[in-house]
Amino acid sequence: MESETRQNWEKIKAHFEKLPVHKRDNMFYRRAVDICNSKPDPLTDIDFPVTDTES
Protein backbone atom coordinates (compact mmCIF):
# COMPACT_ATOMS: atom_id res chain seq x y z
CA MET A 1 0.00 0.00 0.00
CA GLU A 2 1.28 3.42 -0.89
CA SER A 3 2.33 5.71 1.94
CA GLU A 4 -0.25 8.35 1.00
CA THR A 5 -3.06 5.77 1.03
CA ARG A 6 -2.02 4.50 4.46
CA GLN A 7 -1.87 8.07 5.78
CA ASN A 8 -5.43 8.62 4.56
CA TRP A 9 -6.60 5.53 6.45
CA GLU A 10 -4.84 6.82 9.56
CA LYS A 11 -6.76 10.11 9.20
CA ILE A 12 -10.04 8.22 8.86
CA LYS A 13 -9.28 6.15 11.95
CA ALA A 14 -8.32 9.25 13.96
CA HIS A 15 -11.52 11.01 12.92
CA PHE A 16 -13.75 8.13 13.99
CA GLU A 17 -11.93 7.81 17.31
CA LYS A 18 -12.99 11.36 18.13
CA LEU A 19 -16.65 10.35 17.72
CA PRO A 20 -18.84 8.52 20.24
CA VAL A 21 -18.32 4.75 20.26
CA HIS A 22 -21.74 4.02 18.72
CA LYS A 23 -20.74 5.99 15.61
CA ARG A 24 -17.72 3.73 15.01
CA ASP A 25 -19.84 0.72 14.13
CA ASN A 26 -19.25 0.90 10.39
CA MET A 27 -17.08 -0.65 7.71
CA PHE A 28 -14.96 2.46 7.16
CA TYR A 29 -13.76 2.42 10.76
CA ARG A 30 -13.20 -1.34 10.78
CA ARG A 31 -11.19 -1.10 7.55
CA ALA A 32 -9.13 1.79 8.94
CA VAL A 33 -8.34 -0.11 12.14
CA ASP A 34 -7.27 -3.24 10.27
CA ILE A 35 -5.19 -1.36 7.70
CA CYS A 36 -3.49 0.79 10.36
CA ASN A 37 -2.66 -2.37 12.33
CA SER A 38 -1.01 -3.92 9.23
CA LYS A 39 -3.79 -6.47 8.83
CA PRO A 40 -5.26 -7.28 5.41
CA ASP A 41 -8.00 -5.04 4.08
CA PRO A 42 -11.25 -6.86 5.01
CA LEU A 43 -13.04 -5.40 2.01
CA THR A 44 -10.90 -7.26 -0.53
CA ASP A 45 -12.60 -10.52 0.48
CA ILE A 46 -16.08 -9.30 -0.42
CA ASP A 47 -17.43 -10.55 -3.73
CA PHE A 48 -19.39 -7.64 -5.14
CA PRO A 49 -22.04 -8.49 -7.74
CA VAL A 50 -21.50 -7.17 -11.24
CA THR A 51 -24.25 -4.92 -12.52
CA ASP A 52 -25.44 -4.69 -16.12
CA THR A 53 -23.56 -1.41 -16.60
CA GLU A 54 -20.26 -2.99 -15.50
CA SER A 55 -20.33 -6.13 -17.61
N, C-alpha and C positions, 0 to 999 in steps of 0.2 A: 504494500500500500504506500502510495506517495506520502511524503511528509505533510504536504498541505492538506490532503484528505484526512489524515489522522488528526491534525490540528483542528480541523472543522468538527470532527466527532468529539474531540475534547471540549470544544466550546458548547456543543449541544449538551453533553453530559453536565457540564458546569451550570448551564442555564437551568436544566431540569432539577438539579440539586438545590437550587435556590427556591424552588416551588414547594408547596405542601406535598407530603408523601402521596396522597391520593391522586395527584396529578402526574405522578411518575409511572403510572400503570399503563404504559403504551409501548409500542414496538420501537419507536425512535429512541427512547431512553434505554430499553434493553439492548438494542444494537450498540448504542454508544458505550454502555458499560462493558459489553463483551469486547468490542474493538479496542477500547482503551486499556483493557486488561490482557491484550494480546491473544484473545481467544478468537476463533473463527467467526466470521459474520454469520449470524443465525439466519439471515434472510436469503443467503445463497442456496439454502436447502429447500426453499419453497418452490414448488412447481406451479408457476403461474399459467393459467389457461391462455391460449392464443385466441385472440378475437378475429373476426372476419377481416378487419382492417389491417391486421398485422400479418396475415398469411399470404 
